[in-house]
Amino acid sequence: MPKTVFIVGHAKPPKGMTAADMYSTLSLALIVEVRHGVILEASCSLITEAGRNYVSRLLVGESLLDEPEAVEASIRAGYLGTAQAAVQAAWKDVVYQFKQYHARVAHPVS
């Protein structure tokens, strides 16, 4: 089992947003420690550096296995940009993908 994985979640950004003009999807890319699901690095395809940094600070140190709903609430409460719903959807996608991966790796079916 690798110690870390790179995982990307995607969501459709809202129309009229600069990122939507450049990308067909908003991507949330994470480097995650596998055993505990802790996010070591986070980046996203938001256009502004401030937005990318804010999302990164929200996520780094959080776990994809421990109360991901709390992180979603933090995004809802703190990220007030037009891409809020897309960031939340990309987060849900990453959580889903990681939990599927973690279940296969931690409890492989023989």
Order of alpha helices (4+ residues) and beta strands (2+ residues): beta-alpha-beta-beta-alpha-alpha-alpha
